[in-house]
Amino acid sequence: MYKHILIATDGSELAAKGVAHGLELAKGLAAAVTFINVSEPFPALAWGGAMAGYVAAEELVNYEGNARKYGREVLDKCKARADALGVRAKTLYIENRTPAEAILDVSRAEACDLIVMASHGRRGLGRLVLGSQTAEVVSLTEIPVLVVR
C-alpha cells in the first residue's frame, strides 16, 4: 500500500503522537520513512526600533542557530525511535520555510505516497488567527494525508 511515508514533526508532545502513529504504520507496512522538521523564517516584526539592524542581525543568528540545534535534536530522537522499531528512516531539516510549503515540496521530491502529521484540530477564530499548516497541506497535496489529533 504505502511504500514511503513522510512524517512531519515540530518536536511537540502532540507531534510525538503523529510520529508514533506513523512509525507503527510504517513498521506494519514495511515502508520507509522520511522525517521532516521545519524552522520558519525569522519574524519580520523583530526588525523594528532604533538599533534594529544590529540587534535583529544578532537575534537572527541566535534564532537560526537555536532552530538548527533543536531541529537536529528532534530528528535524532525520531531516527532513534525508527531504528529501534527496525524502520528504514532518514531525516531532513528545512530552514526558513513555512512548514506546509516545505512538507509539500519534500513529499514531491522524495516521492512519498503518504504524509503523516498531527493537528490540534482548532476551529473557527482559533484556526483563523493561528493558521493551520495541516489544513494547508491537506488542501494542496495530491497524496493522502493521515492527520493524528
C-alpha positions in Angstrom: 0.0 0.0 0.0 2.3 2.8 1.2 6.0 2.5 0.5 7.4 5.8 1.6 5.8 7.9 4.4 6.7 11.5 5.2 6.3 12.2 8.9 6.3 15.9 9.9 7.2 16.9 13.4 7.8 20.1 15.3 9.0 18.2 18.4 5.9 18.9 20.4 4.0 16.4 22.5 1.2 16.4 20.0 3.6 15.8 17.1 5.1 12.9 19.0 1.7 11.2 18.7 1.9 11.6 14.9 5.5 10.2 14.9 4.4 7.2 17.0 1.4 6.5 14.8 3.4 7.0 11.6 6.2 4.7 12.8 3.8 1.9 13.7 2.1 2.2 10.3 5.5 2.1 8.5 6.6 -0.9 10.6 3.4 -2.8 9.7 3.7 -2.0 6.0 7.5 -2.3 5.8 7.6 1.2 4.5 10.5 3.7 4.5 10.1 6.9 6.4 11.4 10.4 5.9 11.1 12.6 9.0 10.9 16.4 8.4 11.4 19.3 10.8 10.9 22.8 9.5 12.0 26.1 11.1 10.0 29.1 9.9 11.7 32.4 8.8 12.8 34.9 11.5 9.8 37.0 12.5 9.7 40.2 10.4 8.3 42.2 13.3 11.6 41.8 15.1 13.3 44.3 12.7 11.8 47.5 14.2 13.4 50.1 16.5 16.4 52.3 16.6 19.0 49.5 16.9 17.0 47.3 14.5 19.8 46.4 12.1 22.4 45.4 14.8 20.0 43.8 17.3 18.0 42.0 14.7 21.0 40.6 12.9 22.3 39.2 16.2 18.9 37.8 17.1 18.7 36.3 13.6 21.9 34.4 14.1 20.8 33.2 17.5 17.3 32.2 16.1 18.8 30.2 13.2 21.4 28.5 15.4 18.9 27.5 18.1 16.4 26.3 15.4 19.0 24.1 13.8 20.1 22.7 17.1 16.5 22.0 18.2 15.6 20.5 14.8 18.6 18.1 14.9 17.7 17.0 18.4 14.1 16.4 17.4 15.1 14.5 14.2 17.8 12.4 16.1 15.1 11.2 18.5 12.8 10.3 15.7 15.5 8.4 13.9 16.4 6.5 17.1 12.8 5.5 17.5 12.6 4.3 13.9 15.9 2.3 14.3 14.5 0.7 17.5 11.5 -0.5 15.5 13.5 -1.6 12.6 12.0 1.0 10.3 14.2 2.4 7.5 14.3 6.2 8.1 16.1 9.3 7.1 15.8 12.9 8.4 15.5 16.3 6.8 15.8 19.6 8.4 14.5 22.5 6.4 15.0 26.1 7.4 13.4 29.4 6.6 10.3 28.0 5.1 6.7 27.7 6.2 6.0 24.1 7.4 3.3 23.4 4.8 5.3 24.6 1.9 8.3 22.5 3.0 6.2 19.4 3.6 4.6 19.7 0.2 7.9 20.2 -1.6 9.6 17.4 0.2 6.7 15.0 -0.3 7.1 15.5 -4.0 10.9 15.5 -4.1 11.1 12.3 -2.1 8.2 10.6 -4.0 6.3 10.0 -0.7 2.9 8.3 -1.0 1.6 9.3 2.4 2.1 12.3 4.7 1.6 11.8 8.5 1.2 14.9 10.7 -0.5 16.0 13.9 -3.1 18.7 14.3 -4.7 20.5 17.2 -8.0 20.4 15.4 -8.7 24.1 16.0 -11.8 25.6 14.5 -13.3 29.0 14.0 -11.4 32.0 15.2 -8.5 29.9 16.7 -7.8 28.4 13.3 -8.2 31.8 11.6 -5.8 33.5 14.0 -3.2 30.8 14.4 -3.5 29.3 10.9 -3.3 25.7 10.2 -0.3 24.2 8.4 -2.1 20.8 8.4 -5.2 22.3 6.7 -2.9 23.9 4.1 -1.1 20.6 3.4 -4.4 18.7 3.2 -5.9 21.2 0.8 -2.8 21.4 -1.5 -1.3 17.9 -1.7 -2.1 15.3 -4.3 -1.3 12.4 -1.9 -3.1 11.1 1.1 -2.6 12.8 4.5 -3.1 11.0 7.8 -3.9 13.6 10.4 -3.4 12.5 14.0 -5.2 14.5 16.7 
